[in-house]
Amino acid sequence: MPTPPPEMTLPPTRAASLSTNLTTILDRIAAASSPITSSLSPSIPTRTHPPRLLAVSKLHPAPSIHHLHSSHPKQQHFGENYLQELLSKSLLLPPTIRWHFIGALQTNKCRPLAEQVRNLWAVESVDSVRKADGLEKGRAALLAREGREGGEGEGDGDEDGKERGWWKTEPLRVFVQVNTSREAEKSGVSPGRETIALCTHIHSAACPHLKLQGVMTIGAIARSRAAAQGEENEDFVKLRVVREEVERELGMQGQLECSMGMSEDFESAIRCGSDEVRVGSTIFGERPRKEDAKVVGEEGGG
């Protein structure tokens, strides 16, 4: 592993703790997605790849992310909730990271998010046509500025360089957030026609720089706790049904993902067919308060 720059150096105990935590989560994901475990839910299609681990790094400093990415190169996907924090981290950390924006998304922040964070891999909280259109405009502006369309860009002819500039040849992925629990305080479109209409717009010629990656839900915490006791989470089942409805409507059978499951319930979500789980505190430890968070700064040992 290359020696990190001084500002990205962690105390050895903190680095060891992060690596252990990540390895433990990856092992639990592998166990939950094994053929024997998956056979408990026969209605779920056979997996062709393990679920993606999205390491939720919000409010944790850049050195912790740098350590996990550099010591475990296959861990490329990290999730953030706040635009300014994500932008700061994206400028400091390697461009090989695939950033996900997973926080509440304001319409007026969509264009700057897609335009300023070059290595933004996905936005997971899209719940309106206006937000999708803002992301489309931002990504189109980024690519026009960097000269990808019709010209050569960073990394052409160099495999390592192509990896650093992967966003020039890939669309920005979008997950539509679905309010499967229909809780008034939660964001997301309603299952059914509202979800299908938004997915149809994102998949259409109106959004050539976006790719409909799938659907996402957070779900009701009470249902997650019930699932942890061996019951099948209603929200996870509902999202799977929504995904199938969208695939049929758009002729995309087998192409869309379900993003569901967090630290408390990711194993249950995997058994219900999740393609991506979001895990934060179980990897990084307790989150600092927002007012105390630092983009560059030490975290204590684990």
N, C-alpha and C positions, 0 to 999 in steps of 0.2 A: 504494500500500500504506500503511495507517495506520501512524503512528509507534508502535512498541511501547513499553510501559511500561518504565521504567528497569531494573527487575529482569529484563526479558526481552531486553535489548539484547545483541547479540553483537558481537565484533570484526569489522570488515568482511571480513577475509580468511576468517574462519570462516564467515560468512554466505554469501560467494561460493562457497566450497568446497562447502557443503551444497547450494546451489541447482544447481551444476554436476553434482554427483553424482546428485541426484534426476533431473535432466533426462536424464542419460546412461542411467539405469536405465529410465526411461519410454520412451526411444527403443529400447532393447534389447527391452523387452517388446513394443512395437509391431512391431518387425521379426520377432520370434519368433512372433507371432500373425498375421502377414500371410497372406492366402489362399495364396500360393505356398508358404510354409513349411508351413502346415497341410496342404497337399495331399500332403505326404510321409507322412502318417498317415491314409489314406483311411477308416479305421474310426472316426475321431473326427468327431462332428457339426460342421456348419458353425457358426462362432461368430456370435453376435448382438451381442456386446460384448467389449471387450478384457478380459483378466484383471485382477482387482483387485490393486493393489499394497498390501500391508500392510507399512508401514515399522516395523521392529522397533526400538523406541527404548529398550529396557531398559537401565538403568544410565547412560543419557545424560541430561543435565540438561534441564529444561523449556524454557530459552531456545532450544535447538536445535530442539525440536519446534514451538515457537511460530513460529519463523522459517519452517520448511518449510510449516506450515499457512497462515500469513498471506500468505506470498509466492506460494504455489501453492494457492489455495483449494480446488481439486479434490482435493488430497491430504488426505483426511479420515481415513483409516484408519491407526491406529498400534497397535502391539502391545507388551504388557508381560507380564512373567513373575512379578512379586511383588506381592501384594495391597497392602501398605502403600505401596510406591512408586507403584503405579497410583492409589491413593486420593489421595495427596498431589498428584500431577500433575493429576488430574482436577479438583481444587479450585482449582488455579492457572491452568489453561489454558482456552481457550474451550470452551463447551459444544457447539459445532458439530463438535468432534472426535468421531469414532466409535472408541471404545476397543475393543480385542480383548484378552482374557486368553488367553495362549498357553502359560503355564507349567504345571508339575505342579500339580495341583489336589487339595488336601486336602478331604475331605468336610466337615469342620467350618468350612471357609472359604467354602463355596459360598453360604450364605445371606448373610453380610455382603458378599461380593463383589457379588452381584446387588442388594442393598438399598442399599449405600452409594455405589456408583459409578453415578450416575444415567445418564450418557451411555455406558454399556457397551453396545456394539453386538453383540458376540458373545463366546462362550466356546468355545475351540477344542480343549479337552483333556478332554472329558467321556467317561468310560469306565465309568460305573456308574449304575444307577437311583437310588441314594442321592444321588449328586452332582446328577443332574438334578432330583430332588425338592427338594434344598436350594436350587438356583437358582430353581426355581418359587416356593418360599416367600419367598425374598428379593425377587424382582421383584414378587410380589403385595403384599408389605408396603410396598414403595416406592410403588407406585401408589396403594394405599389411603391412605398418609400424605399424598401430594401431591394427593389429591382428584380424580384423573383419572376414576375410575369413578363416573359419575353427576353430575359437576360440572365447572366450568370451571377451567382451570389456566393456567400461564404461557404467554403467547404466543397465546392464542386471539384470532382476528380480526386478526392481524398476521403477515404472511408471514415477516418476519425473526424474529419471536418464535416462530412455529411451528417454524422451523428450530432455534432454540435449545432448544426443548422437545420435540424429535422423539420422545424416548423415551416420552412419555406416550401416543402413539398407535401405537407399534410394539412387537411382542413382542421379547423377548431371543432372539437367534439362537444356535443351538447347533450345533457341529460334533462329531460323534462321532469320537473318536480311534481309529484302527484300527492294530493292530500287524501291518502287512503283512509285515514281515520275520521276525516271530515270534522276535525277540530277547528273551531273558529279562530283560535290564536295561531294556527299553523299556516304557513304559506303553501302554495301549490294549487294546481288545477284539479277540478273534480274528475274522478274516474268517468270514463264513457266518452260522450261526444266532445266535451271540452278538451280532453286529453288528445283525442284523435285529431281534432282541428288544429291544435298547436303543433303536433308532430308532423302533420301534413304540410304545414307552412314551412317548417324547418327543413323538411326533406325535398321541398320544391325548388324550382329555378330561382325563386326569390332570395335564396340563401346559398349561393354557390360556394362560399368560403366556409360553410358550416357542414358538419356531419351529424346527423341524428344518431347518437351512440346508444341511447336507451332511455329508461325511466328510473326515477329515484324516489324513495320515500324514507321518511324518518319514522313515522308511525307513532302510536300511543305507547307511552312508557309502561302503562299497566299491562298491555298486551305483551310487551317484551318480557316483563317479569313472569307472566304466565307461561310464555314460551320457554323460559329458563327452567321451569318446573316440568317440562316435558310436553306441554301443549303446543300445537302449531299456531304460530302468530297469524292472526287474521289479516294484518296489514301486509305481511309478506306474501300470503296466498293471494290477496287482492292485487298486489303489484304484478305478480306473475300472470294473472288473468288479464290485467290491463296491457301488459307487454304483448301477450298473444293476440289481443284484439287489434292493437296497432299494427302488428306484423301482418295480420290477415288483410287489414284495410289497405296497407301500403304495398303489399306484395313483397314483404321483407322477411319471410319465414326464416327463423334461425339466425337473424342478423342483429337483433337488438339485445341489449343487456339489461339486467336488473341490478341497480345499486341499492343495497339495503343491508342493514346490520352494522352495529357499532360495538364499542368495547364490551358492553354488557350482554350483547345478544348475537354476536357475529357468527358463532357456531350454529345457532338455531337458524340464522338467515342462510347460511351455506347449505344446511340440510333442506331448506325450502327452495334452493336453486339460485342463490345470489351469485352474481358474477363479479361483484366488487364489495368489499367491506371496508368501513372507515374506522380505524383504530387510532386513538390518540393517547389518552392517559396511561393505558396499559404499556405503552412503549416509552413515552417521554416522562411519565410521572405527573405529579400534580401541576396543573397550569398556574402560572403566576397571575395575579390580578392584572387587568388590562393596563392600569396606570403604572404598574411596576414592570411591565414587560420591556425587554430590550432586544433589539435585533442582533446586536453584537454584545456579548457579555457572558460570563461564566454562569453555569448552573451547578448547583451543589452535587456532591457525590450521591450515588444511588444505593 
